[in-house]
């Protein structure tokens, strides 16, 4: 199973590849622009998931050691409270 950010990156890359293939066909208009727009949207959404995965260890079910993840989150929240 892949992380959501990795999956978004793979889908975005596939869509860019399809857009490049459309360069060599006669239909270069709206289809290519729409595919590239979807690729950008999915890529940006993947970046948002990457931030969630880094900060909150999301999705938690993919981490084998749940107690280690909870301890890490508690340490992070304690550090934030000290800095505020």
Backbone as a ProteinNet text record, in pm:
[ID]
protein_1_A
[PRIMARY]
XXXXXXXXXXXXXXXXXXXXXXXXXXXXXXXXXXXXXXXXXXXXXXXXXXXXXXXXXXXXXXXXXXXXXXXXXXXXXXXXXXXX
[TERTIARY]
83.5	0	88.8	50.4	129.6	72	158	111.9	33.5	-62.9	-141.5	-56.7	48.4	132.3	207.6	252.1	321.9	226	104.9	5.4	-31.4	-46.9	-76.6	37.7	161	276.4	276.7	244	241.4	130.8	12.8	-98	-65.8	-5.5	33	134.3	230.4	329.3	267	171.7	103.8	25.1	-41.6	-117.6	-26.3	89	185	234.1	258.4	300.5	192.9	66.4	-43.6	-48.9	-27.2	-27	86.6	201.8	314.3	280.8	214.4	173.2	75	-8.9	-104.4	-35.9	88.4	162.8	183	189.9	218.6	93.3	-23.4	-148	-204.3	-311.3	-372.6	-458.8	-508.3	-589.5	-499.5	-462.3	-373.2	-444.9	-570.8	-640.1	-680.4	-809.4	-865.2	-831.5	-819.7	-790.9	-656.7	-556.9	-423.8	-422.8	-488.5	-493.9	-568.4	-675.9	-752.5	-672.6	-599.3	-515.1	-405.7	-343.3	-239.6	-297.1	-419.1	-483.9	-511.1	-560.7	-582.3	-450.9	-345.2	-214.9	-165.7	-183.5	-142.7	-225.8	-357.1	-444.6	-410.3	-387.6	-353.6	-217.2	-122.2	10.6	7.2	-69.8	-80.8	-150.7	-251.9	-320.5	-224.1	-135.8	-35.7	62.5	95.4	184.6	117.4	-13.7	-87	-83.9	-98.9	-91.8	47.8	150.4	286.1	305.5	248.8	256.1	185.4	68.2	-4.1	74.8	134	210.2	330.9	394.5	514.1	480	382.5	352.8	273.6	170.7	78.3	93.2	193.2	211.8	83.6	28.3	-96.7	-64.4	-129.3	-232.2	-169.1	-222	-162.4	-164	-263.2	-271.3	-154.5	-77.6	35.2	161.9	159.7	276.5	264.2	370.2	366.3	360.6	436.7	446.3	361.1	236.8	143.4	185.5	240.6	279.6	394.8	484.7	594.9	541.4	442.7	382.8	313.3	237	167.7	266.7	375.3	477.1	540.9	568.8	628.6	534.5	405.1	308.6	298.2	304.2	298.2	421.5	537.5	659.2	651	596.6	583.9	489.8	376.1	282	341.3	419.4	484.8	587.2	658.9	757	686.2	571.7	497.6	447.1	401.1	351	462.3	581.8	695	733.1	719.9	761.4	656.9	533.7	427	425.6
-116.9	0	124.3	222.5	343.9	455.5	547.2	666.5	751.8	831.6	914.4	1012.1	1067.8	1161.7	1091.8	969	894.2	856.1	819.5	783.7	905.6	1021	1143.4	1178.8	1158	1183.9	1090.5	963.3	866.9	901	934.6	969.9	1095.9	1193.5	1317.4	1290.5	1203.5	1168.5	1097.2	1009.2	939.1	1038.1	1133	1232.3	1321.5	1357.1	1435.8	1354.7	1225.1	1139	1132.7	1123.6	1122.2	1254	1365.1	1495.8	1505.8	1448.4	1449.1	1364.1	1251.6	1168.5	1242.3	1325.8	1402.6	1507	1541.8	1635.9	1580.5	1448.5	1385.8	1345.2	1383.6	1355.3	1484.2	1471.8	1590.6	1667.4	1601	1666.9	1727.2	1852.6	1916.7	2018.1	2040.6	2151.7	2130.8	2124.8	2127.1	2002.8	1887.9	1764.8	1773.4	1821.9	1831.4	1931.2	2043	2142.9	2088.5	2014.7	1958.3	1853.1	1769	1667.7	1734	1837.5	1907.9	1979	2031.5	2094.6	1992.3	1875.1	1769.2	1725.6	1719.9	1680.7	1780.6	1908.3	2011.2	2001.5	1982.7	1975	1853.9	1739.5	1618.9	1634.2	1696.1	1718	1808.5	1916.3	2007.4	1938.2	1859.9	1784.8	1684.4	1624.4	1532.8	1601.9	1727.6	1804.7	1829.3	1855	1872.1	1743	1629.3	1501.9	1478.5	1520.1	1503.7	1579.8	1699.8	1776.4	1706	1648.8	1575.2	1453.3	1382.3	1262.5	1297.9	1410	1448.6	1497.1	1585.5	1647.2	1554.6	1490.9	1413.8	1263.1	1219.1	1075.8	1014.6	1080	1036.7	957.6	854	779.8	687.4	686.6	614.4	464.1	410.5	265.5	209.1	293	244.8	232.8	284.9	274.6	149.6	72.4	-55.7	-37.4	54.2	71.2	190.4	164.7	272.2	345	274.7	340.4	437.6	402	492.7	619.1	604.8	720	809.9	752.1	831.3	904.3	837.9	900.8	1018.3	1000.5	1107	1227	1202	1311.7	1384.4	1311.3	1374.2	1461.1	1413.9	1492.4	1620	1609.5	1728	1829.8	1784.3	1879.4	1943.1	1868.1	1923.9	2030.3	2006.9	2104.9	2232.6	2217.8	2335.2	2415.7	2348.9	2419.7	2497.6	2441.6	2511.9	2636.8	2634.9	2749.1	2860.3	2826.7	2929.7	3005.8
0	0	0	-78.7	-92.1	-5.9	33.2	101	2	49.4	-42.4	-123.5	-64.5	-139.6	-251.9	-227	-331.6	-444	-408.2	-508.2	-593.2	-529.9	-604.1	-698.5	-655.5	-740.3	-861.1	-839.5	-949.9	-1049.4	-999.6	-1089.4	-1167.4	-1101.2	-1168.5	-1279.2	-1251.8	-1353.8	-1472	-1447.5	-1556.1	-1642.5	-1578.1	-1653.8	-1737.4	-1684.9	-1763.5	-1882.5	-1862.3	-1972.5	-2080.9	-2040.6	-2138.2	-2214.1	-2143.3	-2210.2	-2311.1	-2279.3	-2374	-2496.9	-2473.1	-2587.6	-2677.7	-2619.2	-2699.2	-2786.7	-2755.4	-2840	-2980.2	-2991.3	-3119.6	-3195.5	-3145.9	-3216.3	-3273.5	-3346.5	-3407.2	-3308	-3202.4	-3100.5	-2993.3	-3009.6	-2913.5	-2825.6	-2847.7	-2784.4	-2640.1	-2619.6	-2484.9	-2404.2	-2468.7	-2394.9	-2323.1	-2393.5	-2334.7	-2218.5	-2234.9	-2128.1	-2006.6	-2030.3	-1920.7	-1844.9	-1916.4	-1851.9	-1769.3	-1823.3	-1747.9	-1625.5	-1636.8	-1522.6	-1412.5	-1450.4	-1351.6	-1288.2	-1367.9	-1315.1	-1209.9	-1237.1	-1141.4	-1014	-1029.2	-912.5	-825.6	-887.5	-811.8	-746.3	-815	-758.2	-636.2	-643.3	-528.7	-412.2	-442.8	-337.6	-272	-351.2	-297.8	-204.8	-236.8	-149.2	-14.4	-16.6	109.3	191.2	124.8	195.8	253.2	180.5	230.1	360.9	368.6	493.1	607.2	580.2	683.9	729.6	634.3	669	755.1	725.9	800	940.7	951.1	1079.7	1170.9	1117	1200.9	1186.6	1114.9	1088.1	1033.8	933.6	871.7	746.6	713.4	785	888.2	1006.1	1118.2	1099.5	1025	1010.1	930.2	863.5	784.7	868.5	990	1076.2	1162	1167	1237.2	1388.8	1439.7	1584.5	1626.9	1662.4	1696.6	1824.3	1921.7	2046.9	2022.6	1931.9	1900.1	1832.9	1747.6	1681	1782	1873.7	1975.3	2065.1	2103	2186.1	2113.1	1984.6	1904.7	1896.3	1876	1869.6	2003.1	2112.6	2243.7	2267.2	2223.4	2238.1	2154.7	2034.1	1949.3	2011.4	2064.2	2124.8	2250.8	2326.9	2445.3	2406	2297.2	2250.2	2202.8	2135.7	2090.9	2208.2	2313.1	2430.9	2500.3	2500.4	2563	2485.6	2353.9	2273.2	2273.4	2308.8	2308.1	2434.1
[MASK]
++++++++++++++++++++++++++++++++++++++++++++++++++++++++++++++++++++++++++++++++++++

